[in-house]
Amino acid sequence: MIETDILIIGAGPCGLFTVFEAGLLKLRCHLIDALPQAGGQCAEIYPKKPIFDIPAFPEVLAGDLVDNLMAQAAPFKPGFTLGERAETIEKTDDDKFIVTTNRGTKHIAPVVAIAGGLGSFEPRKPPVENLANYEDHGVEYIIKDPNFYRGKKVVISGGGDSALDWTNFLADGIAAEVSLVHRRSSFRGHPDSVQKVIDLAEAGKINLITDAEVVGIGGDGKVEHVEIKKKEGITKVECDHWVPLFGLSPKLGPIGEWGLEIEKNAIVVDTFDYATNIPGIYAIGDVNTYPGKLKLILCGFHEATLMVQSAFKRIYPDKNYVLKYTTVNGVNGF
């Protein structure tokens, strides 16, 4: 039985920052994550993707952000159960929670913080014939390392932030040729990213194909071209890779069976301290929902900070905690 003060479900950025904030209150943390390493989506899906909205970092790669968060948490010696999924939860007679993983590892804590991001997820795949035959042979749903596409001809499908960001990134001296295909003439992404794509298209640095969609793939054992359908008909575009970025289909998994209040696949919380409907269980980051919710790492950090204050009061109801600034007291591990 692994015992801790705060058991964190999810070792992504919000979970890792919780370790730091809890450590300042002398609270120990242990993290459970189904992935084999800490960092969540930032480490597993897009470690080389730049992030621009982290305070004091004009630009930071997702993987570097995870490394920095791990270094920030290190003085507080967090424990990790990685490669295992939190499966069941039960309440003890002394008001604690026992969480058991799919591999039978048991953890006990007075506070559980769910920081599971989008939960378990799968890419949304387009309805293209023989798609599975080309997966890992030129069809990728996630860009992990942009250098994989260096000097290659790449077709990206999608109209959201991920498709726009990777189009802009790969067109900047990495891929030999980049084409962006979108079903509409307008985009769902950030206006600045949209404008960059338009500017690149006008400068002849990318092929922007709107009001169109990829309807077929061809090649001998690997992708050699895609078939793009427009009003005028179907045309073939030669390429080495096709990357359909239509988002991820998130699922809460076993956590959805824990008796928590769920709304549209997210956990409803009180914005006072991000508590759920079950006292002692909190939810922070992308996994939660409340009026005005924004799914930003920055917001998750804020939620984690307030959550640990409430957790401290639950664990030590008779102690008064006075906020002390790290600029005055520094950071001391256990």
C-alpha positions in Angstrom: 0.0 0.0 0.0 1.5 3.3 -1.1 0.5 6.1 1.4 0.7 9.8 0.7 -1.0 13.1 1.5 -2.3 14.0 -2.0 -2.8 11.2 -4.6 -2.7 12.8 -8.0 -4.3 11.0 -10.9 -2.4 12.2 -14.0 1.2 13.2 -14.3 0.8 16.0 -16.9 1.8 19.6 -16.4 -1.1 20.3 -13.9 -0.3 17.2 -11.9 3.4 18.0 -11.7 2.8 21.6 -10.7 0.5 20.4 -7.9 3.6 18.6 -6.4 5.4 21.9 -6.2 2.4 23.8 -4.7 1.7 21.0 -2.2 5.4 20.8 -1.3 5.4 24.4 -0.2 2.7 23.3 2.4 4.8 20.3 3.4 2.3 17.9 1.8 3.6 14.8 0.1 2.3 13.7 -3.3 2.2 10.5 -5.3 1.2 10.5 -9.0 -0.5 7.8 -11.1 -0.5 7.9 -14.9 -1.3 5.3 -17.5 1.5 6.6 -19.7 5.0 5.1 -19.1 6.5 8.5 -18.4 5.5 11.8 -16.7 4.4 14.7 -18.8 1.0 13.7 -20.2 0.2 14.8 -23.7 3.1 17.3 -23.7 5.6 14.4 -23.4 3.7 11.7 -25.3 2.0 13.5 -28.2 3.8 16.7 -29.0 7.1 17.1 -27.0 8.7 19.2 -29.8 5.7 21.5 -30.2 6.3 25.1 -29.1 3.9 26.6 -26.5 3.5 30.4 -26.4 1.2 31.1 -23.5 3.3 30.1 -20.5 4.1 33.2 -18.4 7.8 34.3 -18.7 8.4 31.9 -21.6 7.8 33.7 -24.9 8.2 30.2 -26.4 8.9 26.8 -24.8 8.8 23.3 -26.3 6.3 21.1 -24.6 9.0 18.5 -23.7 11.1 21.3 -22.1 8.2 22.5 -20.1 7.8 19.0 -18.7 11.5 18.8 -17.9 11.3 22.2 -16.0 8.2 21.1 -14.1 10.0 17.9 -13.1 13.0 19.9 -11.9 10.6 22.2 -10.0 8.9 19.3 -8.3 12.1 17.3 -7.5 12.9 18.9 -4.1 9.7 17.5 -2.8 10.4 13.9 -3.8 7.1 12.9 -5.4 6.4 9.2 -6.0 5.2 7.8 -9.3 3.2 4.8 -10.4 3.6 5.0 -14.2 2.2 2.7 -16.9 -0.8 1.9 -14.7 -4.4 3.3 -14.9 -6.3 4.3 -11.8 -9.2 1.8 -11.9 -11.2 1.8 -8.6 -11.7 4.0 -5.6 -13.1 3.2 -2.2 -13.6 5.2 1.0 -12.1 3.9 4.3 -13.6 4.3 7.8 -11.1 7.0 8.7 -12.1 9.2 5.8 -9.4 8.3 3.4 -9.4 6.9 -0.2 -7.9 3.7 -1.5 -7.2 3.9 -5.3 -6.3 0.6 -7.0 -4.8 0.5 -10.5 -5.4 -2.0 -13.3 -2.3 -3.8 -12.2 -3.5 -4.1 -8.6 -1.2 -1.4 -7.1 -3.0 0.2 -4.1 -2.6 3.7 -2.9 -4.2 5.4 0.1 -4.5 9.2 0.8 -6.9 11.6 2.5 -7.1 13.7 -0.7 -7.3 12.7 -4.3 -6.6 15.2 -7.1 -7.7 14.2 -10.6 -5.5 15.9 -13.1 -6.1 13.5 -16.0 -6.2 16.0 -18.8 -8.5 14.8 -21.5 -8.4 11.3 -20.0 -7.7 8.4 -22.3 -8.0 9.4 -25.9 -7.9 8.2 -29.5 -7.4 10.2 -32.7 -10.5 10.9 -34.7 -9.9 9.1 -37.9 -11.3 10.2 -41.3 -13.5 7.7 -43.2 -11.0 6.9 -45.9 -10.8 3.4 -47.5 -7.7 1.4 -46.7 -6.6 3.9 -44.1 -5.4 1.3 -41.7 -3.1 -0.1 -44.4 -1.1 3.1 -44.4 -1.0 3.8 -40.7 2.7 4.0 -39.6 3.5 3.8 -43.3 3.0 7.5 -44.1 -0.2 8.2 -42.2 0.3 9.7 -38.7 -2.3 11.2 -36.4 0.2 12.8 -34.1 3.4 14.7 -34.8 5.9 13.8 -32.0 9.1 14.9 -33.7 9.0 17.5 -36.5 12.5 16.3 -37.7 10.8 13.1 -38.8 9.4 15.2 -41.7 12.6 17.0 -42.6 12.9 17.2 -46.4 9.6 15.4 -47.0 6.4 16.3 -48.7 3.7 16.5 -46.1 -0.1 16.9 -46.5 -1.9 18.1 -43.3 -5.7 17.9 -43.0 -7.7 20.0 -40.4 -8.8 23.5 -39.5 -8.0 23.7 -35.8 -5.0 25.0 -33.8 -3.0 21.8 -34.1 -3.3 21.7 -38.0 -2.5 25.4 -38.3 0.4 25.3 -35.8 2.1 22.3 -37.4 1.6 23.7 -40.9 3.4 26.9 -39.8 6.1 25.0 -38.0 6.9 22.4 -40.7 6.9 25.1 -43.4 9.7 26.9 -41.5 12.6 25.1 -43.1 11.7 21.6 -42.1 9.5 19.9 -44.7 10.3 20.2 -48.4 6.7 20.9 -49.2 3.6 21.4 -47.0 0.0 21.3 -48.1 -2.9 22.2 -45.8 -6.3 20.7 -46.7 -9.5 22.0 -45.0 -13.1 21.3 -45.6 -14.1 24.9 -45.2 -12.6 28.3 -46.2 -12.7 29.5 -42.6 -10.7 28.1 -39.7 -11.4 27.3 -36.0 -7.9 28.1 -34.8 -6.3 31.2 -33.2 -6.5 34.3 -35.5 -2.8 34.8 -35.4 -2.1 31.2 -36.5 -4.7 31.6 -39.3 -3.0 34.8 -40.5 0.4 33.1 -40.6 -1.0 30.3 -42.8 -2.6 32.8 -45.1 0.7 34.7 -45.3 2.6 31.6 -46.1 0.1 30.6 -48.8 0.3 34.0 -50.4 4.1 33.9 -50.4 4.0 30.5 -52.1 5.6 28.7 -49.1 2.7 26.3 -48.6 -0.2 24.9 -50.6 -3.5 26.0 -49.0 -6.4 23.9 -50.3 -9.7 24.9 -48.8 -13.3 23.7 -49.4 -11.7 20.3 -50.0 -11.0 17.0 -48.3 -8.7 14.0 -48.7 -10.8 11.1 -49.9 -8.2 8.5 -50.9 -4.6 7.3 -50.4 -2.3 5.6 -52.8 1.1 4.0 -52.8 3.0 0.7 -52.9 3.2 -0.2 -49.2 3.6 3.4 -48.1 1.9 6.7 -48.8 2.9 8.2 -52.2 0.0 10.4 -52.9 -3.4 11.4 -51.6 -6.6 12.1 -53.5 -8.2 15.5 -52.8 -11.8 16.1 -53.6 -13.0 19.6 -54.6 -16.1 20.9 -56.4 -14.2 20.7 -59.7 -13.3 17.0 -59.1 -10.6 14.8 -57.6 -6.9 15.6 -57.9 -3.8 13.7 -56.8 -1.2 15.4 -54.7 2.2 13.6 -54.3 3.4 13.3 -50.8 5.4 11.2 -48.3 3.1 11.7 -45.4 -0.5 12.5 -44.7 -1.3 13.8 -41.2 -5.0 14.1 -40.5 -5.3 16.3 -37.4 -9.0 16.2 -36.5 -8.6 16.2 -32.8 -8.7 13.5 -30.1 -11.8 11.7 -28.9 -11.4 11.9 -25.1 -12.8 9.4 -22.6 -12.8 9.6 -18.8 -12.3 5.8 -18.6 -12.8 4.2 -15.1 -12.9 7.6 -13.4 -16.3 8.1 -15.0 -17.6 5.3 -12.8 -16.5 6.8 -9.5 -19.8 8.6 -8.7 -18.5 12.1 -9.7 -20.8 14.6 -11.3 -20.0 14.5 -15.0 -21.0 17.0 -17.7 -20.0 16.4 -21.3 -17.2 14.0 -20.4 -15.7 16.5 -17.8 -15.9 16.6 -14.0 -18.0 19.3 -12.5 -16.2 21.3 -9.8 -16.7 24.2 -7.5 -14.5 27.1 -8.5 -13.8 28.1 -4.8 -11.3 25.2 -4.5 -12.1 22.9 -7.5 -13.7 20.3 -5.3 -16.0 17.7 -6.8 -19.3 16.5 -5.5 -17.4 14.0 -3.3 -15.6 15.7 -0.4 -11.9 15.0 -0.5 -11.8 14.5 -4.3 -10.7 17.5 -6.5 -10.4 17.9 -10.3 -8.0 20.3 -12.0 -6.9 21.1 -15.5 -8.7 19.9 -18.7 -10.5 17.2 -17.0 -12.8 19.6 -15.1 -15.6 21.9 -16.1 -17.3 25.0 -14.7 -18.9 28.2 -16.1 -16.2 30.1 -18.0 -13.8 27.2 -18.1 -10.7 27.7 -20.4 -8.7 24.6 -21.3 -5.2 26.2 -20.9 -2.2 25.0 -19.0 -2.0 28.4 -17.3 -5.6 27.9 -15.9 -4.7 24.5 -14.6 -1.8 25.9 -12.7 -4.1 28.4 -11.0 -6.6 25.6 -10.2 -3.8 23.5 -8.7 -2.6 26.4 -6.5 -6.1 27.0 -4.9 -6.8 23.3 -4.7 -3.8 22.5 -2.4 -4.9 25.2 0.0 -8.2 23.4 0.5 -6.4 20.1 0.7 -4.2 21.3 3.5 -7.3 22.4 5.5 -8.9 19.0 5.0 -5.8 17.1 6.1 -4.9 19.4 9.0 -8.2 21.0 10.1 -6.7 22.3 13.3 -3.7 24.0 11.8 -3.7 27.6 10.5 -1.7 28.2 7.4 -0.3 31.6 6.6 0.7 32.2 2.9 4.4 32.8 2.7 6.1 34.0 -0.5 8.9 31.9 -2.0 10.8 35.1 -2.7 11.1 35.5 1.1 11.2 31.9 2.4 12.7 30.1 -0.7 11.8 26.5 -1.5 12.7 23.8 1.0 12.2 20.1 0.2 11.4 17.5 2.8 
